[in-house]
Amino acid sequence: MEHRISLITLGVADVARSRAFYERLGWRGQEVEQTVFFQAGGMALVLWGRDMLADDAGVSAAGADGFRGVALAHNVRSRAEVDEVLNAATKAGAEITQPAHETAYGGYAGYFTDPDGHLWEIAHNPGFTLAPDGALILPDFDAV
C-alpha cells in the first residue's frame, strides 16, 4: 500500500458558508454537485454537507458538534507566519481557540476553528523541513 492522503473531506453544516470562509482565507474552490474542492498541494480539501457525508460513510451525523478528535495542521516556515495566518483566519471569521504560543517541542503554534468547528493548527516546527513547494518532510526520528 502506498502511504498517501489524497483528500480530506470535512462534513459541514452549510457548504456555501464554509466555502466563503475558506475563500476569505485565500483558497479557491470549485463546486460540483453541492461539493466544494480546494487544491491543497498534492491533495485536496473537500467540503461536503455533514448529513450527506455521514450517509455516504454509513454513520450517524448525531452529535457532530462535539470534539471530533481530529485537527488539521498547516505548518509554516516562521513564527511570524504563524501570527500572519492566525490573523488572516480571524479576519475571515475563525474563532481562535488557542493563541500562538511557545510549544513543548521548541516551536510556535496556535489553533482556530472554521465555521463548523473543525480545528486547524498553525505551526512553525523547527524540526520539520518544508520543501520549496510546501511539502512536509519528516525527520528521521531514529537519528534524532
Biotite code that builds the C-alpha atoms (Angstrom):
import biotite.structure as struc

atoms = struc.array([
    struc.Atom([0.000, 0.000, 0.000], chain_id="A", res_id=1, res_name="MET", atom_name="CA", element="C"),
    struc.Atom([1.303, 3.439, -0.878], chain_id="A", res_id=2, res_name="GLU", atom_name="CA", element="C"),
    struc.Atom([1.250, 5.875, 2.059], chain_id="A", res_id=3, res_name="HIS", atom_name="CA", element="C"),
    struc.Atom([-0.688, 8.900, 0.942], chain_id="A", res_id=4, res_name="ARG", atom_name="CA", element="C"),
    struc.Atom([-3.639, 11.074, 1.821], chain_id="A", res_id=5, res_name="ILE", atom_name="CA", element="C"),
    struc.Atom([-5.391, 12.266, -1.314], chain_id="A", res_id=6, res_name="SER", atom_name="CA", element="C"),
    struc.Atom([-8.472, 14.034, 0.046], chain_id="A", res_id=7, res_name="LEU", atom_name="CA", element="C"),
    struc.Atom([-9.548, 15.409, 3.393], chain_id="A", res_id=8, res_name="ILE", atom_name="CA", element="C"),
    struc.Atom([-13.328, 15.774, 3.464], chain_id="A", res_id=9, res_name="THR", atom_name="CA", element="C"),
    struc.Atom([-14.936, 17.971, 6.087], chain_id="A", res_id=10, res_name="LEU", atom_name="CA", element="C"),
    struc.Atom([-18.620, 17.428, 6.816], chain_id="A", res_id=11, res_name="GLY", atom_name="CA", element="C"),
    struc.Atom([-20.080, 20.922, 7.128], chain_id="A", res_id=12, res_name="VAL", atom_name="CA", element="C"),
    struc.Atom([-23.455, 22.347, 8.157], chain_id="A", res_id=13, res_name="ALA", atom_name="CA", element="C"),
    struc.Atom([-23.624, 24.891, 5.313], chain_id="A", res_id=14, res_name="ASP", atom_name="CA", element="C"),
    struc.Atom([-21.472, 24.328, 2.218], chain_id="A", res_id=15, res_name="VAL", atom_name="CA", element="C"),
    struc.Atom([-21.848, 27.908, 0.933], chain_id="A", res_id=16, res_name="ALA", atom_name="CA", element="C"),
    struc.Atom([-20.919, 29.413, 4.323], chain_id="A", res_id=17, res_name="ARG", atom_name="CA", element="C"),
    struc.Atom([-17.877, 27.163, 4.648], chain_id="A", res_id=18, res_name="SER", atom_name="CA", element="C"),
    struc.Atom([-16.777, 27.833, 1.077], chain_id="A", res_id=19, res_name="ARG", atom_name="CA", element="C"),
    struc.Atom([-16.991, 31.582, 1.721], chain_id="A", res_id=20, res_name="ALA", atom_name="CA", element="C"),
    struc.Atom([-14.894, 31.180, 4.881], chain_id="A", res_id=21, res_name="PHE", atom_name="CA", element="C"),
    struc.Atom([-12.118, 29.288, 3.097], chain_id="A", res_id=22, res_name="TYR", atom_name="CA", element="C"),
    struc.Atom([-12.205, 31.686, 0.162], chain_id="A", res_id=23, res_name="GLU", atom_name="CA", element="C"),
    struc.Atom([-11.769, 34.598, 2.604], chain_id="A", res_id=24, res_name="ARG", atom_name="CA", element="C"),
    struc.Atom([-8.573, 32.783, 3.646], chain_id="A", res_id=25, res_name="LEU", atom_name="CA", element="C"),
    struc.Atom([-7.435, 32.923, 0.015], chain_id="A", res_id=26, res_name="GLY", atom_name="CA", element="C"),
    struc.Atom([-8.331, 29.374, -1.052], chain_id="A", res_id=27, res_name="TRP", atom_name="CA", element="C"),
    struc.Atom([-10.065, 28.973, -4.425], chain_id="A", res_id=28, res_name="ARG", atom_name="CA", element="C"),
    struc.Atom([-12.814, 26.379, -4.576], chain_id="A", res_id=29, res_name="GLY", atom_name="CA", element="C"),
    struc.Atom([-14.590, 24.585, -7.370], chain_id="A", res_id=30, res_name="GLN", atom_name="CA", element="C"),
    struc.Atom([-18.124, 23.361, -6.738], chain_id="A", res_id=31, res_name="GLU", atom_name="CA", element="C"),
    struc.Atom([-19.511, 20.193, -8.263], chain_id="A", res_id=32, res_name="VAL", atom_name="CA", element="C"),
    struc.Atom([-22.913, 18.844, -7.175], chain_id="A", res_id=33, res_name="GLU", atom_name="CA", element="C"),
    struc.Atom([-23.009, 20.653, -3.790], chain_id="A", res_id=34, res_name="GLN", atom_name="CA", element="C"),
    struc.Atom([-19.412, 19.638, -3.021], chain_id="A", res_id=35, res_name="THR", atom_name="CA", element="C"),
    struc.Atom([-16.530, 22.126, -2.980], chain_id="A", res_id=36, res_name="VAL", atom_name="CA", element="C"),
    struc.Atom([-12.974, 21.072, -3.853], chain_id="A", res_id=37, res_name="PHE", atom_name="CA", element="C"),
    struc.Atom([-9.849, 23.063, -2.980], chain_id="A", res_id=38, res_name="PHE", atom_name="CA", element="C"),
    struc.Atom([-6.436, 22.079, -4.343], chain_id="A", res_id=39, res_name="GLN", atom_name="CA", element="C"),
    struc.Atom([-4.072, 21.879, -1.359], chain_id="A", res_id=40, res_name="ALA", atom_name="CA", element="C"),
    struc.Atom([-0.623, 20.987, -2.619], chain_id="A", res_id=41, res_name="GLY", atom_name="CA", element="C"),
    struc.Atom([-0.640, 17.352, -3.661], chain_id="A", res_id=42, res_name="GLY", atom_name="CA", element="C"),
    struc.Atom([-4.015, 16.706, -2.069], chain_id="A", res_id=43, res_name="MET", atom_name="CA", element="C"),
    struc.Atom([-7.456, 18.277, -1.894], chain_id="A", res_id=44, res_name="ALA", atom_name="CA", element="C"),
    struc.Atom([-9.613, 19.658, 0.873], chain_id="A", res_id=45, res_name="LEU", atom_name="CA", element="C"),
    struc.Atom([-13.286, 18.899, 0.268], chain_id="A", res_id=46, res_name="VAL", atom_name="CA", element="C"),
    struc.Atom([-16.377, 20.493, 1.840], chain_id="A", res_id=47, res_name="LEU", atom_name="CA", element="C"),
    struc.Atom([-19.493, 18.344, 1.765], chain_id="A", res_id=48, res_name="TRP", atom_name="CA", element="C"),
    struc.Atom([-22.774, 18.526, 3.651], chain_id="A", res_id=49, res_name="GLY", atom_name="CA", element="C"),
    struc.Atom([-22.376, 16.813, 7.037], chain_id="A", res_id=50, res_name="ARG", atom_name="CA", element="C"),
    struc.Atom([-25.526, 14.707, 6.631], chain_id="A", res_id=51, res_name="ASP", atom_name="CA", element="C"),
    struc.Atom([-24.538, 13.655, 3.117], chain_id="A", res_id=52, res_name="MET", atom_name="CA", element="C"),
    struc.Atom([-21.050, 12.651, 4.261], chain_id="A", res_id=53, res_name="LEU", atom_name="CA", element="C"),
    struc.Atom([-22.429, 10.704, 7.233], chain_id="A", res_id=54, res_name="ALA", atom_name="CA", element="C"),
    struc.Atom([-24.922, 8.919, 4.964], chain_id="A", res_id=55, res_name="ASP", atom_name="CA", element="C"),
    struc.Atom([-22.199, 8.120, 2.442], chain_id="A", res_id=56, res_name="ASP", atom_name="CA", element="C"),
    struc.Atom([-19.992, 6.678, 5.211], chain_id="A", res_id=57, res_name="ALA", atom_name="CA", element="C"),
    struc.Atom([-22.858, 4.753, 6.801], chain_id="A", res_id=58, res_name="GLY", atom_name="CA", element="C"),
    struc.Atom([-22.650, 6.529, 10.152], chain_id="A", res_id=59, res_name="VAL", atom_name="CA", element="C"),
    struc.Atom([-24.937, 8.782, 12.187], chain_id="A", res_id=60, res_name="SER", atom_name="CA", element="C"),
    struc.Atom([-24.423, 12.543, 11.978], chain_id="A", res_id=61, res_name="ALA", atom_name="CA", element="C"),
    struc.Atom([-25.866, 12.910, 15.505], chain_id="A", res_id=62, res_name="ALA", atom_name="CA", element="C"),
    struc.Atom([-23.545, 14.566, 17.987], chain_id="A", res_id=63, res_name="GLY", atom_name="CA", element="C"),
    struc.Atom([-21.374, 16.036, 15.254], chain_id="A", res_id=64, res_name="ALA", atom_name="CA", element="C"),
    struc.Atom([-20.950, 19.327, 17.142], chain_id="A", res_id=65, res_name="ASP", atom_name="CA", element="C"),
    struc.Atom([-18.586, 17.904, 19.792], chain_id="A", res_id=66, res_name="GLY", atom_name="CA", element="C"),
    struc.Atom([-14.828, 17.440, 19.605], chain_id="A", res_id=67, res_name="PHE", atom_name="CA", element="C"),
    struc.Atom([-14.046, 15.114, 16.731], chain_id="A", res_id=68, res_name="ARG", atom_name="CA", element="C"),
    struc.Atom([-10.591, 14.031, 17.881], chain_id="A", res_id=69, res_name="GLY", atom_name="CA", element="C"),
    struc.Atom([-9.081, 15.449, 14.685], chain_id="A", res_id=70, res_name="VAL", atom_name="CA", element="C"),
    struc.Atom([-7.073, 18.559, 13.923], chain_id="A", res_id=71, res_name="ALA", atom_name="CA", element="C"),
    struc.Atom([-5.845, 19.667, 10.527], chain_id="A", res_id=72, res_name="LEU", atom_name="CA", element="C"),
    struc.Atom([-2.376, 21.214, 10.617], chain_id="A", res_id=73, res_name="ALA", atom_name="CA", element="C"),
    struc.Atom([-0.777, 23.825, 8.416], chain_id="A", res_id=74, res_name="HIS", atom_name="CA", element="C"),
    struc.Atom([2.959, 24.098, 9.017], chain_id="A", res_id=75, res_name="ASN", atom_name="CA", element="C"),
    struc.Atom([4.665, 27.337, 8.059], chain_id="A", res_id=76, res_name="VAL", atom_name="CA", element="C"),
    struc.Atom([8.266, 28.493, 7.724], chain_id="A", res_id=77, res_name="ARG", atom_name="CA", element="C"),
    struc.Atom([8.466, 31.012, 10.597], chain_id="A", res_id=78, res_name="SER", atom_name="CA", element="C"),
    struc.Atom([6.955, 32.223, 13.847], chain_id="A", res_id=79, res_name="ARG", atom_name="CA", element="C"),
    struc.Atom([5.893, 35.430, 12.096], chain_id="A", res_id=80, res_name="ALA", atom_name="CA", element="C"),
    struc.Atom([3.979, 33.382, 9.531], chain_id="A", res_id=81, res_name="GLU", atom_name="CA", element="C"),
    struc.Atom([2.056, 31.641, 12.329], chain_id="A", res_id=82, res_name="VAL", atom_name="CA", element="C"),
    struc.Atom([0.874, 35.050, 13.526], chain_id="A", res_id=83, res_name="ASP", atom_name="CA", element="C"),
    struc.Atom([0.041, 36.149, 9.956], chain_id="A", res_id=84, res_name="GLU", atom_name="CA", element="C"),
    struc.Atom([-2.089, 33.062, 9.268], chain_id="A", res_id=85, res_name="VAL", atom_name="CA", element="C"),
    struc.Atom([-3.915, 33.295, 12.601], chain_id="A", res_id=86, res_name="LEU", atom_name="CA", element="C"),
    struc.Atom([-4.635, 36.991, 11.958], chain_id="A", res_id=87, res_name="ASN", atom_name="CA", element="C"),
    struc.Atom([-5.952, 36.194, 8.469], chain_id="A", res_id=88, res_name="ALA", atom_name="CA", element="C"),
    struc.Atom([-8.127, 33.422, 9.914], chain_id="A", res_id=89, res_name="ALA", atom_name="CA", element="C"),
    struc.Atom([-9.569, 35.823, 12.498], chain_id="A", res_id=90, res_name="THR", atom_name="CA", element="C"),
    struc.Atom([-10.395, 38.348, 9.770], chain_id="A", res_id=91, res_name="LYS", atom_name="CA", element="C"),
    struc.Atom([-12.048, 35.549, 7.774], chain_id="A", res_id=92, res_name="ALA", atom_name="CA", element="C"),
    struc.Atom([-14.318, 34.742, 10.724], chain_id="A", res_id=93, res_name="GLY", atom_name="CA", element="C"),
    struc.Atom([-12.424, 31.976, 12.521], chain_id="A", res_id=94, res_name="ALA", atom_name="CA", element="C"),
    struc.Atom([-12.525, 31.545, 16.272], chain_id="A", res_id=95, res_name="GLU", atom_name="CA", element="C"),
    struc.Atom([-9.076, 31.386, 17.853], chain_id="A", res_id=96, res_name="ILE", atom_name="CA", element="C"),
    struc.Atom([-9.192, 28.543, 20.368], chain_id="A", res_id=97, res_name="THR", atom_name="CA", element="C"),
    struc.Atom([-5.518, 28.704, 21.357], chain_id="A", res_id=98, res_name="GLN", atom_name="CA", element="C"),
    struc.Atom([-3.478, 31.843, 20.692], chain_id="A", res_id=99, res_name="PRO", atom_name="CA", element="C"),
    struc.Atom([0.004, 31.355, 19.266], chain_id="A", res_id=100, res_name="ALA", atom_name="CA", element="C"),
    struc.Atom([2.445, 30.256, 21.949], chain_id="A", res_id=101, res_name="HIS", atom_name="CA", element="C"),
    struc.Atom([5.765, 28.520, 22.503], chain_id="A", res_id=102, res_name="GLU", atom_name="CA", element="C"),
    struc.Atom([5.404, 24.740, 22.242], chain_id="A", res_id=103, res_name="THR", atom_name="CA", element="C"),
    struc.Atom([6.997, 21.876, 24.168], chain_id="A", res_id=104, res_name="ALA", atom_name="CA", element="C"),
    struc.Atom([8.865, 20.821, 21.006], chain_id="A", res_id=105, res_name="TYR", atom_name="CA", element="C"),
    struc.Atom([10.602, 24.192, 20.593], chain_id="A", res_id=106, res_name="GLY", atom_name="CA", element="C"),
    struc.Atom([8.173, 25.551, 18.050], chain_id="A", res_id=107, res_name="GLY", atom_name="CA", element="C"),
    struc.Atom([5.399, 28.107, 17.958], chain_id="A", res_id=108, res_name="TYR", atom_name="CA", element="C"),
    struc.Atom([1.742, 27.307, 17.259], chain_id="A", res_id=109, res_name="ALA", atom_name="CA", element="C"),
    struc.Atom([-1.881, 28.305, 17.705], chain_id="A", res_id=110, res_name="GLY", atom_name="CA", element="C"),
    struc.Atom([-5.317, 26.915, 16.813], chain_id="A", res_id=111, res_name="TYR", atom_name="CA", element="C"),
    struc.Atom([-8.512, 28.169, 15.244], chain_id="A", res_id=112, res_name="PHE", atom_name="CA", element="C"),
    struc.Atom([-11.829, 26.632, 14.265], chain_id="A", res_id=113, res_name="THR", atom_name="CA", element="C"),
    struc.Atom([-13.658, 27.079, 10.989], chain_id="A", res_id=114, res_name="ASP", atom_name="CA", element="C"),
    struc.Atom([-17.430, 27.792, 10.948], chain_id="A", res_id=115, res_name="PRO", atom_name="CA", element="C"),
    struc.Atom([-18.208, 24.107, 11.606], chain_id="A", res_id=116, res_name="ASP", atom_name="CA", element="C"),
    struc.Atom([-15.774, 23.690, 14.484], chain_id="A", res_id=117, res_name="GLY", atom_name="CA", element="C"),
    struc.Atom([-13.044, 21.881, 12.542], chain_id="A", res_id=118, res_name="HIS", atom_name="CA", element="C"),
    struc.Atom([-9.749, 22.526, 14.307], chain_id="A", res_id=119, res_name="LEU", atom_name="CA", element="C"),
    struc.Atom([-6.779, 23.938, 12.420], chain_id="A", res_id=120, res_name="TRP", atom_name="CA", element="C"),
    struc.Atom([-3.331, 24.085, 13.993], chain_id="A", res_id=121, res_name="GLU", atom_name="CA", element="C"),
    struc.Atom([-0.969, 26.664, 12.519], chain_id="A", res_id=122, res_name="ILE", atom_name="CA", element="C"),
    struc.Atom([2.556, 25.719, 13.493], chain_id="A", res_id=123, res_name="ALA", atom_name="CA", element="C"),
    struc.Atom([6.202, 26.509, 12.989], chain_id="A", res_id=124, res_name="HIS", atom_name="CA", element="C"),
    struc.Atom([8.196, 23.413, 13.947], chain_id="A", res_id=125, res_name="ASN", atom_name="CA", element="C"),
    struc.Atom([11.940, 23.968, 13.501], chain_id="A", res_id=126, res_name="PRO", atom_name="CA", element="C"),
    struc.Atom([12.426, 20.180, 13.495], chain_id="A", res_id=127, res_name="GLY", atom_name="CA", element="C"),
    struc.Atom([10.313, 19.677, 10.355], chain_id="A", res_id=128, res_name="PHE", atom_name="CA", element="C"),
    struc.Atom([11.553, 20.698, 6.928], chain_id="A", res_id=129, res_name="THR", atom_name="CA", element="C"),
    struc.Atom([9.238, 22.276, 4.386], chain_id="A", res_id=130, res_name="LEU", atom_name="CA", element="C"),
    struc.Atom([10.239, 21.724, 0.761], chain_id="A", res_id=131, res_name="ALA", atom_name="CA", element="C"),
    struc.Atom([10.058, 24.686, -1.631], chain_id="A", res_id=132, res_name="PRO", atom_name="CA", element="C"),
    struc.Atom([6.581, 23.510, -2.703], chain_id="A", res_id=133, res_name="ASP", atom_name="CA", element="C"),
    struc.Atom([5.423, 23.407, 0.950], chain_id="A", res_id=134, res_name="GLY", atom_name="CA", element="C"),
    struc.Atom([5.526, 19.622, 1.255], chain_id="A", res_id=135, res_name="ALA", atom_name="CA", element="C"),
    struc.Atom([6.348, 18.434, 4.768], chain_id="A", res_id=136, res_name="LEU", atom_name="CA", element="C"),
    struc.Atom([9.462, 16.289, 5.091], chain_id="A", res_id=137, res_name="ILE", atom_name="CA", element="C"),
    struc.Atom([9.542, 14.394, 8.361], chain_id="A", res_id=138, res_name="LEU", atom_name="CA", element="C"),
    struc.Atom([12.910, 13.984, 10.047], chain_id="A", res_id=139, res_name="PRO", atom_name="CA", element="C"),
    struc.Atom([14.406, 10.564, 10.704], chain_id="A", res_id=140, res_name="ASP", atom_name="CA", element="C"),
    struc.Atom([13.184, 10.286, 14.294], chain_id="A", res_id=141, res_name="PHE", atom_name="CA", element="C"),
    struc.Atom([15.502, 7.328, 14.952], chain_id="A", res_id=142, res_name="ASP", atom_name="CA", element="C"),
    struc.Atom([18.507, 9.515, 14.135], chain_id="A", res_id=143, res_name="ALA", atom_name="CA", element="C"),
    struc.Atom([17.444, 12.379, 16.388], chain_id="A", res_id=144, res_name="VAL", atom_name="CA", element="C"),
])
